[in-house]
Amino acid sequence: MPAVDSLFARLGAIGYSREECERLSGLIERVHALKKERKACLLVHSYQRPEMFEVADSVGDSLALSRKAVDVKADVIVFCGVHFMAETAKILNPSRTVLLPNLDAGCSLADAAEAGALAKRIAELRKQYDDLAVVAYVNTTAAVKALSDVVCTSANAPEVVNALPNQHILFVPDKNLGAWVAQNSRKTIIPWEGGCYVHEDITGDSVALMKAQHPGAKVLVHPECRTDVLRIADAVLSTEGMVAWAKKSDAKEFIIVTECGLSDRLIMEMPDRTFYRSCQICRYMKAITMEDVVASLEKNQFVIDVPDDIRVRAEKAVRRMLELTAPQGKKGG
């Protein structure tokens, strides 16, 4: 099957025209050639534009890509995600070049926690709680991770918190994920008042309406969503958790409640299932285009660096997460 036909067979299912697939096909070929030339690896988040999956060496959520970054052997890592993800890759791979194809790919949630304000809050709380631990969601800057005891992701936040010996936990920056952790822990969770605008904009009423229209569908919800949305869920899961749940489930219909890119991925990967969108678009995740990836590899732009004093402390927090959540038999060492 010609390359354009093959691409259209996959992307056409989510609304791409044949003309658009023809335009993308040449860019995709160019990216593959540049990857080989530069000895580059592309890590692609599930919320990216679906054509990005065609050039990815690995597709996943923050936890899956954090683990993949540890094992990367390439000279260059191109991170098709948002800025904090590229920073995390650099934290774990200081000797490698890490590129973010578009600097507009930021994160409103990461911006909700500024390092100076966090340092002040930590100092205040440690006067009250001598056992305070600071748990930073991966959706934070390197400077915030450097102030933290451990990092977590949406896939492992309760596991990380419950593995700590501390009773009092300052959870930064997502208040909704913090509330989800509190429901699944006996620890005292002190939430930072941040939120992801994508998940905040999804309401319980909108999901309930979708459920009424498709009563047989299973509702899979991201834990960054509001409590009124979580109440409707059949399962509360990270993005990679939703992929695994859908693959294992006997159900044939699903309502996917998170950023819309995951629905694209699921439709492409499981054409025998039906996925309904109860989602919002992240303008930051969608900032990166295939043209940006080509330019990034051709021009070595945009290089992500983390000052070494911040990187070393942030790496300790990230690696503690990986240690606490390592599969049985792989912890330690």
Residue pairs with C-beta under 8 A, 6 or more apart in sequence:
1 9
3 25
3 28
3 29
4 18
4 21
4 22
4 25
7 21
7 24
7 25
7 28
7 54
8 16
8 18
8 21
10 54
10 268
11 20
11 21
11 24
11 50
11 51
11 268
12 18
12 21
13 267
13 268
13 271
14 50
14 264
14 267
14 268
16 24
16 50
16 51
24 51
24 54
24 290
27 290
27 291
27 293
27 294
28 51
28 54
28 55
28 290
30 294
31 42
31 55
31 290
31 293
31 294
31 297
32 55
34 40
34 294
34 297
34 298
35 41
35 42
35 55
35 57
35 297
37 297
38 75
38 76
38 297
39 74
39 75
39 76
40 74
40 75
40 76
40 77
40 78
40 297
41 57
41 58
41 72
41 73
41 74
41 76
41 77
41 78
42 52
42 55
42 56
42 57
42 58
42 78
42 80
42 293
43 56
43 57
43 58
43 65
43 68
43 69
43 72
43 77
43 78
43 79
43 80
43 81
43 85
43 89
44 52
44 53
44 55
44 56
44 58
44 59
44 80
44 81
45 59
45 60
45 61
45 62
45 65
45 80
45 81
45 82
45 85
45 261
45 285
46 59
46 60
46 61
46 239
46 240
46 243
46 261
46 262
46 265
47 81
47 239
47 258
47 259
47 260
47 261
47 262
47 282
47 285
48 80
48 81
48 261
48 285
48 286
48 288
49 261
49 286
49 288
49 289
49 290
50 261
50 264
50 265
50 268
51 290
52 80
52 288
52 290
52 293
53 59
53 265
53 268
55 290
55 293
56 80
57 74
58 64
58 65
58 68
59 265
60 68
60 239
60 240
61 153
61 154
61 155
61 238
61 239
61 240
61 241
62 85
62 88
62 138
62 139
62 153
62 154
62 155
62 238
63 138
63 153
63 154
63 155
63 156
63 238
63 240
63 325
64 155
64 240
65 79
65 81
65 85
65 89
66 88
66 92
66 138
66 153
66 318
66 321
66 322
67 322
69 77
69 88
69 89
69 92
69 93
70 92
70 322
72 89
72 93
72 96
74 96
75 96
75 97
76 96
76 97
76 98
76 99
76 297
77 89
77 93
77 96
77 97
77 98
77 99
78 99
78 101
78 293
78 296
78 297
79 85
79 86
79 89
79 98
79 99
79 100
79 304
80 101
80 288
80 293
81 105
81 285
82 105
82 106
82 107
82 110
82 284
82 285
83 100
83 103
83 105
83 106
83 107
83 110
83 304
84 107
84 110
84 138
84 139
84 140
84 141
84 142
85 138
86 98
86 99
86 100
86 304
87 141
87 142
87 304
87 306
88 138
88 142
88 145
88 318
89 98
89 304
90 96
90 98
90 142
90 304
90 305
90 306
90 311
91 142
91 145
91 306
91 311
91 314
91 315
91 318
92 315
92 318
92 319
94 306
94 308
94 311
97 300
97 303
98 303
98 304
99 296
99 297
99 300
99 301
99 302
99 303
99 304
100 296
100 302
100 304
101 288
101 289
101 292
101 293
101 295
101 296
101 301
101 302
102 287
102 288
102 289
102 292
102 302
103 302
104 284
104 287
105 284
105 285
105 287
105 288
106 284
107 139
107 284
108 196
108 197
108 284
109 137
109 139
109 173
109 174
109 194
109 195
109 196
109 197
109 224
110 139
110 140
110 141
110 144
110 173
112 173
112 174
112 192
112 193
112 194
112 195
113 136
113 140
113 141
113 144
113 172
113 173
113 192
113 194
114 144
115 141
115 143
115 144
115 146
115 147
118 134
118 144
118 147
118 172
118 192
119 147
121 170
121 192
122 132
122 134
122 147
122 170
125 132
125 168
125 170
125 190
126 132
129 167
129 168
131 165
131 166
131 167
131 168
132 166
132 168
132 169
132 170
133 149
133 150
133 164
133 166
133 168
133 169
133 170
134 147
134 148
134 149
134 150
134 169
134 170
134 172
135 148
135 149
135 150
135 151
135 152
135 157
135 160
135 161
135 164
135 169
135 170
135 171
135 172
136 144
136 145
136 147
136 148
136 150
136 151
136 152
136 172
136 173
136 317
137 151
137 152
137 153
137 154
137 157
137 171
137 172
137 173
137 174
137 177
138 151
138 152
138 153
139 173
139 174
139 196
140 148
140 151
140 172
140 173
142 306
142 310
142 311
142 314
143 310
143 314
144 172
144 173
145 151
145 313
145 314
145 317
145 318
146 309
146 310
146 311
146 313
146 314
146 317
147 313
148 172
148 317
149 164
149 166
149 317
149 320
150 160
150 164
150 317
150 320
150 321
150 324
151 160
151 317
151 318
151 320
151 321
152 159
152 160
152 161
152 321
153 238
153 321
154 177
154 222
154 223
154 224
154 238
154 239
155 237
155 238
155 240
155 241
156 321
156 324
156 325
157 171
157 177
157 180
157 181
157 223
158 180
158 181
158 184
158 185
159 324
159 325
160 321
160 324
160 325
161 169
161 171
161 181
161 185
161 187
161 189
162 184
162 185
162 186
162 187
163 324
163 325
164 187
164 324
166 187
167 187
167 188
168 187
168 188
168 190
169 181
169 187
169 188
169 189
169 190
170 190
170 192
171 177
171 178
171 181
171 189
171 190
171 191
171 192
172 192
172 194
173 192
173 194
174 191
174 192
174 194
174 195
174 196
174 224
175 191
175 192
175 193
175 194
175 195
176 195
176 196
176 199
176 200
176 223
176 224
176 225
176 226
176 227
177 223
177 224
178 189
178 191
178 192
179 189
179 191
179 227
180 223
180 230
180 236
181 187
181 189
182 189
182 191
195 224
196 224
198 224
198 258
198 259
198 280
198 281
198 282
199 222
199 224
199 225
199 226
199 258
199 259
199 280
200 226
201 280
202 225
202 226
202 229
202 257
202 278
202 279
202 280
203 226
203 228
203 229
204 226
204 228
204 229
204 231
204 232
206 278
207 219
207 221
207 229
207 232
207 255
207 257
207 278
208 232
210 217
210 255
210 276
210 278
211 217
211 219
211 232
211 255
214 253
214 255
214 276
216 251
216 253
217 251
217 253
217 254
217 255
217 274
217 276
218 234
218 235
218 249
218 251
218 253
218 254
218 255
219 232
219 233
219 234
219 235
219 254
219 255
219 257
219 278
220 233
220 234
220 235
220 237
220 242
220 245
220 246
220 254
220 255
220 256
220 257
221 229
221 230
221 232
221 233
221 235
221 236
221 237
221 257
221 258
222 236
222 237
222 238
222 239
222 242
222 257
222 258
222 259
223 230
223 236
223 237
223 238
224 258
225 257
225 258
229 257
230 236
233 257
235 241
235 242
235 245
237 245
239 258
239 259
239 262
242 256
242 258
242 262
242 266
243 262
243 265
243 266
243 269
246 254
246 266
246 270
246 273
246 275
247 270
251 273
252 272
252 273
252 274
253 273
253 274
253 275
253 276
254 266
254 273
254 274
254 275
254 276
255 275
255 276
255 278
256 262
256 263
256 266
256 275
256 276
256 277
256 278
256 279
257 278
257 279
258 279
259 279
259 280
259 281
259 282
259 285
260 277
260 279
260 280
260 281
261 282
261 285
261 286
262 279
263 275
263 276
263 277
263 279
266 273
266 275
267 275
295 301
296 302
306 314
323 331
323 332
